[in-house]
Amino acid sequence: MPNHGHTSGHAAFHLPDSHAVITGDALLTAHPTSLFDGPQLCPWFFAHPLQDALAALVALEVLDADVIPTGHGDPLRMPIVKAVGIARLHAHDSGCAPSRKA
């Protein structure tokens, strides 16, 4: 499925029979530039503007998935809607917004 929050050609792969979604860089659990581990967005310098990255999460959160291999970090074992909620809460802390203070 197209998922353009990270880059224009980015895609996520939903495997409904396995209740899995491979999010790639649309949803991460760790990144070398991040201050924490857990569900988060790709840092702003690797992604589209924050509103596009957040819009990409909308497409993910409606999927029936609780196995979430991500582009960076350990895979998650939780409902995708919960992971998306956590990523939204930390959108600015994860470095997605360029106004983040280091």
ROTOR-772553 format. One record per residue: residue number from 1; x, z, y of N, C-alpha, C in turn. Coordinates in Angstrom, 3 decimals. Last residue first. Layout:
ROTOR-772553
R, NUM, X, Z, Y, X, Z, Y, X, Z, Y
...
***
This chain:
ROTOR-772553
R, 102, 17.763, 20.669, 20.169, 18.679, 20.966, 19.065, 19.189, 22.387, 19.169
R, 101, 14.411, 20.008, 20.859, 15.644, 20.648, 21.338, 16.501, 21.030, 20.135
R, 100, 12.630, 16.978, 20.848, 13.051, 18.173, 20.109, 14.352, 18.709, 20.678
R, 99, 11.845, 14.600, 21.883, 11.946, 15.720, 22.823, 12.402, 17.009, 22.154
R, 98, 11.457, 12.722, 19.897, 12.764, 12.751, 20.576, 12.921, 13.906, 21.548
R, 97, 9.989, 13.853, 16.905, 9.793, 13.588, 18.329, 11.138, 13.692, 19.066
R, 96, 10.991, 14.482, 14.431, 10.274, 13.223, 14.586, 10.097, 12.866, 16.052
R, 95, 12.187, 16.825, 13.800, 13.007, 15.857, 14.522, 12.308, 14.537, 14.711
R, 94, 10.621, 18.732, 12.755, 11.377, 17.913, 11.806, 12.260, 16.886, 12.495
R, 93, 9.204, 19.829, 14.860, 10.354, 20.572, 14.327, 11.218, 19.719, 13.413
R, 92, 7.108, 18.021, 15.161, 8.117, 18.114, 16.218, 9.372, 18.837, 15.723
R, 91, 5.753, 18.374, 12.666, 6.123, 17.038, 13.158, 7.198, 17.101, 14.236
R, 90, 4.783, 20.517, 11.255, 6.208, 20.514, 11.584, 6.671, 19.199, 12.209
R, 89, 2.133, 19.935, 10.787, 2.466, 21.173, 11.492, 3.907, 21.173, 11.995
R, 88, 2.396, 17.591, 9.263, 1.822, 17.528, 10.617, 2.199, 18.766, 11.427
R, 87, 3.436, 18.653, 6.894, 4.239, 17.709, 7.679, 3.714, 17.600, 9.109
R, 86, 1.220, 20.150, 6.055, 2.475, 20.830, 6.388, 3.344, 19.922, 7.251
R, 85, -0.604, 18.050, 5.571, -0.904, 19.104, 6.538, 0.342, 19.844, 6.986
R, 84, 0.687, 16.691, 3.515, 0.486, 16.023, 4.798, 0.198, 17.059, 5.888
R, 83, 0.483, 18.617, 1.489, 1.807, 18.180, 1.957, 1.705, 17.516, 3.327
R, 82, -2.309, 18.682, 1.161, -1.592, 19.888, 1.599, -0.219, 19.513, 2.161
R, 81, -2.806, 16.096, 0.265, -3.448, 16.547, 1.494, -2.764, 17.801, 2.036
R, 80, -1.460, 16.013, -2.161, -0.919, 15.265, -1.034, -1.542, 15.720, 0.275
R, 79, -1.008, 19.071, -3.923, -1.908, 18.004, -3.456, -1.346, 17.323, -2.207
R, 78, 2.261, 19.272, -5.394, 1.164, 19.882, -4.651, 0.221, 18.756, -4.248
R, 77, 5.240, 18.999, -5.982, 4.135, 19.168, -6.931, 3.073, 19.971, -6.198
R, 76, 7.672, 16.705, -4.674, 6.708, 17.788, -4.497, 5.716, 17.806, -5.642
R, 75, 11.177, 16.049, -5.212, 9.758, 15.692, -5.330, 8.882, 16.935, -5.138
R, 74, 13.693, 16.827, -2.723, 13.093, 16.996, -4.048, 11.642, 16.530, -4.064
R, 73, 14.998, 14.283, -0.457, 14.639, 15.625, -0.896, 13.996, 15.629, -2.265
R, 72, 13.593, 11.260, 0.579, 14.709, 12.200, 0.711, 14.208, 13.573, 0.296
R, 71, 11.304, 9.915, -0.241, 12.522, 9.158, 0.027, 13.761, 10.022, 0.139
R, 70, 9.578, 11.634, -2.954, 9.774, 11.218, -1.568, 11.086, 10.465, -1.416
R, 69, 7.020, 12.018, -5.297, 8.429, 11.693, -5.095, 8.586, 11.139, -3.678
R, 68, 4.566, 13.981, -5.922, 4.971, 13.244, -4.737, 6.492, 13.081, -4.689
R, 67, 1.649, 14.686, -7.455, 3.056, 14.454, -7.790, 3.568, 13.511, -6.708
R, 66, -0.916, 14.592, -6.755, -0.270, 15.899, -6.638, 1.159, 15.870, -7.179
R, 65, -3.499, 12.539, -5.477, -2.119, 12.674, -5.941, -1.647, 14.103, -5.756
R, 64, -5.620, 10.517, -4.366, -5.691, 11.529, -5.417, -4.298, 11.634, -6.034
R, 63, -5.423, 10.044, -0.800, -5.137, 9.651, -2.178, -5.275, 10.829, -3.130
R, 62, -5.615, 10.802, 1.787, -6.874, 10.558, 1.079, -6.661, 10.187, -0.386
R, 61, -3.053, 10.960, 2.865, -3.767, 12.195, 2.567, -5.067, 11.994, 1.802
R, 60, -2.078, 8.355, 3.447, -1.598, 9.083, 2.269, -2.524, 10.232, 1.873
R, 59, -3.311, 7.565, 5.794, -3.484, 6.732, 4.604, -3.061, 7.459, 3.331
R, 58, -2.338, 9.560, 7.475, -3.780, 9.457, 7.234, -4.039, 8.649, 5.965
R, 57, 0.360, 9.052, 7.781, -0.038, 10.173, 6.927, -1.519, 10.121, 6.587
R, 56, 0.391, 7.042, 9.649, 0.738, 6.700, 8.265, 0.328, 7.811, 7.308
R, 55, -0.100, 8.484, 11.957, -1.148, 7.599, 11.442, -0.871, 7.202, 9.997
R, 54, 2.405, 9.680, 12.318, 1.246, 10.517, 11.982, 0.097, 9.679, 11.425
R, 53, 3.878, 7.415, 12.986, 4.264, 8.197, 11.810, 3.104, 9.088, 11.365
R, 52, 2.548, 6.687, 15.334, 2.525, 5.787, 14.180, 2.893, 6.525, 12.901
R, 51, 3.118, 8.857, 17.008, 1.720, 8.560, 16.694, 1.605, 7.608, 15.507
R, 50, 5.984, 8.730, 17.163, 5.307, 9.823, 16.471, 3.874, 9.468, 16.107
R, 49, 7.240, 5.365, 16.680, 6.817, 6.503, 17.499, 5.997, 7.511, 16.689
R, 48, 9.097, 4.805, 13.604, 8.287, 4.359, 14.730, 7.915, 5.570, 15.574
R, 47, 12.354, 6.162, 12.687, 10.933, 5.882, 12.510, 10.327, 5.263, 13.759
R, 46, 14.796, 7.276, 13.036, 14.638, 6.433, 11.859, 13.207, 5.951, 11.694
R, 45, 14.607, 8.929, 15.176, 15.531, 7.808, 15.319, 15.556, 6.911, 14.091
R, 44, 12.831, 10.957, 14.309, 12.375, 9.914, 15.222, 13.312, 8.720, 15.306
R, 43, 12.995, 11.740, 10.786, 13.398, 11.951, 12.175, 13.111, 10.722, 13.043
R, 42, 10.039, 11.645, 8.797, 11.381, 11.129, 9.021, 11.760, 11.380, 10.485
R, 41, 8.189, 14.691, 8.376, 8.319, 13.286, 8.739, 9.796, 12.917, 8.859
R, 40, 7.792, 16.892, 5.543, 8.138, 16.579, 6.927, 8.194, 15.078, 7.121
R, 39, 7.740, 19.515, 3.207, 7.091, 18.297, 3.698, 7.343, 18.090, 5.192
R, 38, 11.083, 20.971, 3.014, 9.640, 20.978, 2.817, 9.039, 19.711, 3.395
R, 37, 13.670, 22.555, 4.888, 13.220, 21.795, 3.728, 11.713, 21.940, 3.608
R, 36, 15.023, 22.223, 8.258, 14.331, 22.931, 7.182, 14.027, 21.984, 6.029
R, 35, 16.168, 20.638, 10.172, 16.504, 22.062, 10.211, 15.852, 22.849, 9.083
R, 34, 17.553, 17.412, 9.388, 16.435, 18.346, 9.533, 16.920, 19.787, 9.511
R, 33, 19.490, 15.600, 8.773, 19.347, 15.966, 10.184, 18.255, 17.005, 10.426
R, 32, 19.250, 15.171, 6.007, 20.485, 15.758, 6.546, 20.383, 16.197, 8.006
R, 31, 16.092, 16.286, 4.826, 16.857, 15.220, 5.462, 18.122, 15.856, 6.048
R, 30, 13.288, 16.795, 2.652, 14.567, 17.224, 3.237, 15.217, 16.013, 3.884
R, 29, 10.984, 15.640, 1.974, 11.056, 17.084, 1.748, 12.369, 17.656, 2.275
R, 28, 8.929, 13.170, 3.712, 10.169, 13.657, 3.105, 10.031, 15.132, 2.751
R, 27, 7.072, 10.359, 4.127, 6.957, 11.807, 3.939, 8.185, 12.244, 3.157
R, 26, 8.009, 7.842, 4.456, 6.847, 8.231, 5.263, 6.620, 9.732, 5.198
R, 25, 10.025, 7.026, 2.765, 10.409, 7.780, 3.955, 9.232, 8.118, 4.878
R, 24, 8.237, 7.307, -0.247, 9.407, 6.777, 0.434, 9.728, 7.646, 1.638
R, 23, 6.109, 8.219, -1.708, 5.942, 8.089, -0.264, 7.112, 7.423, 0.435
R, 22, 4.379, 7.672, -4.420, 5.775, 7.583, -4.003, 5.755, 7.261, -2.519
R, 21, 2.037, 9.662, -5.865, 2.247, 8.718, -4.774, 3.720, 8.812, -4.370
R, 20, 0.095, 10.328, -8.813, 1.349, 10.342, -8.061, 1.289, 9.345, -6.912
R, 19, -1.582, 10.414, -11.025, -1.858, 11.291, -9.870, -0.603, 11.443, -9.012
R, 18, -1.306, 8.504, -12.908, -0.340, 9.609, -12.969, -0.576, 10.645, -11.866
R, 17, -3.227, 6.699, -12.189, -3.288, 7.248, -13.545, -2.349, 8.439, -13.719
R, 16, -2.394, 5.945, -9.544, -3.557, 6.797, -9.760, -3.633, 7.412, -11.156
R, 15, 0.143, 5.694, -7.795, 0.014, 5.530, -9.239, -1.146, 6.420, -9.682
R, 14, 1.000, 4.130, -4.830, 0.072, 5.069, -5.455, -0.057, 4.715, -6.933
R, 13, 3.649, 3.826, -2.749, 3.144, 3.343, -4.027, 2.299, 4.423, -4.676
R, 12, 4.095, 2.602, 0.573, 4.013, 3.727, -0.361, 3.374, 3.181, -1.627
R, 11, 6.276, 0.740, 2.721, 5.147, 0.831, 1.794, 5.246, 2.133, 1.006
R, 10, 7.380, -0.801, 5.794, 7.385, 0.298, 4.829, 6.135, 0.292, 3.965
R, 9, 7.768, -2.624, 7.809, 7.571, -3.132, 6.460, 7.491, -2.066, 5.387
R, 8, 8.138, -1.038, 10.109, 7.047, -2.021, 10.051, 6.775, -2.525, 8.641
R, 7, 8.788, 2.368, 9.099, 9.210, 1.080, 9.653, 8.062, 0.098, 9.473
R, 6, 7.040, 4.669, 9.043, 8.503, 4.770, 9.041, 9.104, 3.515, 9.670
R, 5, 4.392, 3.836, 9.131, 4.847, 4.896, 10.019, 6.350, 5.028, 10.104
R, 4, 3.060, 1.898, 7.512, 3.987, 1.486, 8.551, 4.492, 2.583, 9.484
R, 3, 2.331, 1.097, 4.637, 2.386, 2.424, 5.241, 3.448, 2.365, 6.329
R, 2, 0.551, -0.798, 2.235, 1.313, -0.759, 3.481, 1.235, 0.634, 4.106
R, 1, 0.839, 0.000, -1.179, 0.000, 0.000, 0.000, 0.880, 0.000, 1.237
***
